Amino acid sequence: MKAFVAARIKELLQLFLEFDEPPRTAEQLLHRLRVYGLKGITTVRLTSNRAVMVSFKGAQLRIHEGYLNAPEDVLRAIVRFVQGRTRAERHLAQKVILTHPVAAMYRAPVRRPGRADPQDPLMLRELAHWHQEYNLRHFGGALSEIPIKLSGRMRSRLGQYTTATQYGEAAEITISRRHIKRHGWQEAMNTLLHEMVHQWQAETGLPIDHGPMFRAKAAAVGIAPQARRELRSAAPAARVVTQQELGLRAARQS
């Protein structure tokens, strides 16, 4: 019995010494999270994504590298975020996760804008006009006026809403240039409305997801209440399937 107690004390002292310094690698972070109760995750991948702080799929957990020095309450919140059985549990954990300031040195470099298209100024003016129009028509003018950008890099996504960050980067909506040219303006307007619903979620303090609140609001503004929708090219062509996705169970910087 004495030998067991001595061994246990030695183990606890070793654990205390390990916890005296923050983890430095993904493996050390995984070990720390397991001590706090993490189950079902076999690998941790450190990222430098400026928008998604924590996300998981299957047995892999992706965490921004700025969380290596996160305090215990934030790390325990990550465990609750992964293990949470209800949306409310995950939402509460997400709030704690996002209290941790990700140091500027860890942030991903700002991606350089892609090659401009001669039609960009016209398309951007049109998108800005309809953002203002839809804001008045469907949101009572309550949404903020935010930058709208075009991307030539988006292949599988039609659009994306990115929240503002504590480092002064404004929230923005990005629409795929390829999407506009391939599927036409009517579908692009539906995508703009989709992202505006996410903007509404962010500005009203709701989780940014495709859950019941999103589906209800999407139906109210007249767009498909789902993350995935089937589209056809404007010109006769094979049917294509595209997806708008913010990331399954992702905690986002706000």
GILIN-V641661 format. One record per residue. N is the residue number from 1. RES is the residue in three letters. PSI is psi in radians with two decimals (* if undefined). D_CENTER is the distance of its C-alpha to the mean C-alpha in Angstrom with 1 decimal. Layout:
# GILIN-V641661
((N	RES	PSI	D_CENTER) (N	RES	PSI	D_CENTER))
This chain:
# GILIN-V641661
((1	MET	-0.79	50.7) (2	LYS	-0.68	51.0) (3	ALA	-0.70	49.6) (4	PHE	-0.79	46.6) (5	VAL	-0.76	46.0) (6	ALA	-0.74	46.4) (7	ALA	-0.67	44.0) (8	ARG	-0.72	41.4) (9	ILE	-0.73	42.0) (10	LYS	-0.71	41.6) (11	GLU	-0.76	38.4) (12	LEU	-0.66	37.0) (13	LEU	-0.70	38.2) (14	GLN	-0.70	36.6) (15	LEU	-0.70	33.3) (16	PHE	-0.74	33.8) (17	LEU	-0.67	34.5) (18	GLU	-0.69	31.4) (19	PHE	-0.10	29.2) (20	ASP	-0.40	31.1) (21	GLU	2.57	28.9) (22	PRO	2.69	25.1) (23	PRO	2.60	24.1) (24	ARG	-0.25	24.1) (25	THR	2.93	22.9) (26	ALA	-0.65	20.4) (27	GLU	-0.74	23.5) (28	GLN	-0.65	24.5) (29	LEU	-0.71	21.1) (30	LEU	-0.75	21.2) (31	HIS	-0.78	24.8) (32	ARG	-0.78	23.9) (33	LEU	-0.61	21.2) (34	ARG	-0.65	23.8) (35	VAL	-0.60	26.3) (36	TYR	0.05	24.1) (37	GLY	0.13	24.0) (38	LEU	2.31	21.2) (39	LYS	2.69	22.5) (40	GLY	-0.03	21.6) (41	ILE	2.21	19.7) (42	THR	-0.38	21.9) (43	THR	2.56	19.8) (44	VAL	2.30	17.4) (45	ARG	2.18	15.9) (46	LEU	2.38	15.2) (47	THR	2.99	12.8) (48	SER	0.45	12.7) (49	ASN	2.24	9.3) (50	ARG	-0.24	9.2) (51	ALA	-0.85	5.6) (52	VAL	2.07	4.1) (53	MET	-0.76	7.3) (54	VAL	2.31	8.2) (55	SER	2.78	8.0) (56	PHE	2.65	11.2) (57	LYS	2.18	13.3) (58	GLY	-2.25	17.0) (59	ALA	0.15	18.6) (60	GLN	2.32	16.1) (61	LEU	2.22	13.9) (62	ARG	2.19	11.6) (63	ILE	2.37	11.7) (64	HIS	2.40	11.7) (65	GLU	-0.33	15.4) (66	GLY	-0.21	15.7) (67	TYR	0.03	15.7) (68	LEU	-0.55	19.0) (69	ASN	0.37	20.9) (70	ALA	2.56	19.1) (71	PRO	2.97	21.7) (72	GLU	-0.72	22.7) (73	ASP	-0.57	21.2) (74	VAL	-0.73	17.6) (75	LEU	-0.68	18.3) (76	ARG	-0.58	19.8) (77	ALA	-0.61	16.8) (78	ILE	-0.72	14.7) (79	VAL	-0.78	17.6) (80	ARG	-0.59	17.5) (81	PHE	-0.73	13.8) (82	VAL	-0.75	14.8) (83	GLN	-0.22	18.2) (84	GLY	2.38	17.6) (85	ARG	-0.29	19.5) (86	THR	2.77	18.4) (87	ARG	-0.65	15.5) (88	ALA	-0.75	17.3) (89	GLU	-0.80	17.5) (90	ARG	-0.63	13.8) (91	HIS	-0.73	13.1) (92	LEU	-0.73	15.9) (93	ALA	-0.68	14.7) (94	GLN	-0.69	11.2) (95	LYS	-0.71	13.4) (96	VAL	-0.74	15.5) (97	ILE	-0.72	12.9) (98	LEU	0.02	11.7) (99	THR	-0.28	15.4) (100	HIS	2.08	15.7) (101	PRO	2.08	16.2) (102	VAL	2.08	14.9) (103	ALA	2.50	18.2) (104	ALA	-0.56	18.4) (105	MET	-0.37	20.2) (106	TYR	-0.24	17.2) (107	ARG	2.57	14.9) (108	ALA	2.53	14.5) (109	PRO	2.54	17.2) (110	VAL	2.23	16.5) (111	ARG	2.31	16.8) (112	ARG	2.50	20.1) (113	PRO	2.55	20.3) (114	GLY	3.10	21.7) (115	ARG	2.29	25.2) (116	ALA	2.72	26.0) (117	ASP	2.48	27.7) (118	PRO	-0.46	30.9) (119	GLN	-0.05	29.5) (120	ASP	-0.85	26.3) (121	PRO	-0.72	28.0) (122	LEU	-0.79	29.2) (123	MET	-0.69	26.0) (124	LEU	-0.67	24.0) (125	ARG	-0.69	26.8) (126	GLU	-0.77	26.6) (127	LEU	-0.73	22.8) (128	ALA	-0.69	23.3) (129	HIS	-0.79	26.3) (130	TRP	-0.46	24.6) (131	HIS	-0.79	21.6) (132	GLN	-0.74	24.5) (133	GLU	-0.83	26.4) (134	TYR	-0.58	23.7) (135	ASN	-0.80	22.8) (136	LEU	-0.71	26.4) (137	ARG	-0.70	27.0) (138	HIS	-0.31	24.1) (139	PHE	0.22	22.6) (140	GLY	0.41	25.9) (141	GLY	0.24	25.0) (142	ALA	-0.34	22.7) (143	LEU	2.59	19.6) (144	SER	2.67	19.6) (145	GLU	2.09	20.6) (146	ILE	2.78	17.9) (147	PRO	2.49	18.1) (148	ILE	2.24	17.8) (149	LYS	2.83	17.8) (150	LEU	2.48	18.9) (151	SER	2.34	17.7) (152	GLY	-0.02	20.2) (153	ARG	-0.38	17.9) (154	MET	2.18	15.9) (155	ARG	-0.86	17.8) (156	SER	-0.30	16.0) (157	ARG	2.57	13.7) (158	LEU	-0.62	15.4) (159	GLY	3.02	13.1) (160	GLN	2.39	9.7) (161	TYR	2.24	9.0) (162	THR	2.23	7.7) (163	THR	2.82	8.5) (164	ALA	2.73	11.6) (165	THR	2.87	12.1) (166	GLN	-0.08	15.2) (167	TYR	0.20	16.7) (168	GLY	0.02	17.6) (169	GLU	2.19	15.2) (170	ALA	2.70	15.1) (171	ALA	2.67	12.5) (172	GLU	2.76	13.1) (173	ILE	2.32	13.2) (174	THR	2.31	14.0) (175	ILE	2.43	16.3) (176	SER	2.15	17.7) (177	ARG	-0.69	21.3) (178	ARG	-0.69	22.3) (179	HIS	-0.79	21.1) (180	ILE	-0.80	23.3) (181	LYS	-0.55	26.3) (182	ARG	-0.63	26.1) (183	HIS	-0.19	25.4) (184	GLY	2.94	26.8) (185	TRP	-0.58	26.1) (186	GLN	-0.78	26.1) (187	GLU	-0.64	23.1) (188	ALA	-0.62	21.4) (189	MET	-0.64	22.1) (190	ASN	-0.69	20.5) (191	THR	-0.73	17.3) (192	LEU	-0.78	17.5) (193	LEU	-0.68	18.1) (194	HIS	-0.84	15.1) (195	GLU	-0.53	12.8) (196	MET	-0.54	15.1) (197	VAL	-0.68	14.6) (198	HIS	-0.66	10.9) (199	GLN	-0.73	12.5) (200	TRP	-0.74	15.0) (201	GLN	-0.83	12.7) (202	ALA	-0.74	11.2) (203	GLU	-0.22	14.8) (204	THR	0.12	16.4) (205	GLY	0.29	14.5) (206	LEU	2.74	13.1) (207	PRO	2.47	10.1) (208	ILE	1.71	7.7) (209	ASP	-2.94	8.6) (210	HIS	0.62	11.7) (211	GLY	-2.87	14.1) (212	PRO	-0.71	17.5) (213	MET	-0.71	16.8) (214	PHE	-0.82	14.9) (215	ARG	-0.67	17.7) (216	ALA	-0.77	20.4) (217	LYS	-0.69	19.3) (218	ALA	-0.77	18.8) (219	ALA	-0.65	22.3) (220	ALA	-0.59	23.7) (221	VAL	-0.08	22.8) (222	GLY	0.48	24.1) (223	ILE	2.90	21.4) (224	ALA	2.14	20.5) (225	PRO	1.04	18.6) (226	GLN	2.84	16.5) (227	ALA	-0.60	13.6) (228	ARG	2.35	16.3) (229	ARG	2.64	19.5) (230	GLU	2.28	22.6) (231	LEU	2.71	23.9) (232	ARG	2.54	27.2) (233	SER	2.64	28.0) (234	ALA	-0.67	30.0) (235	ALA	2.68	32.8) (236	PRO	2.13	34.3) (237	ALA	3.03	32.3) (238	ALA	2.62	30.9) (239	ARG	2.42	28.2) (240	VAL	2.60	24.7) (241	VAL	2.18	21.6) (242	THR	2.95	18.3) (243	GLN	2.42	14.8) (244	GLN	2.16	11.9) (245	GLU	2.35	8.8) (246	LEU	-0.08	5.1) (247	GLY	2.19	5.6) (248	LEU	2.16	8.3) (249	ARG	0.87	8.3) (250	ALA	2.32	5.0) (251	ALA	2.18	5.8) (252	ARG	2.53	4.4) (253	GLN	2.30	7.5) (254	SER	*	9.7))
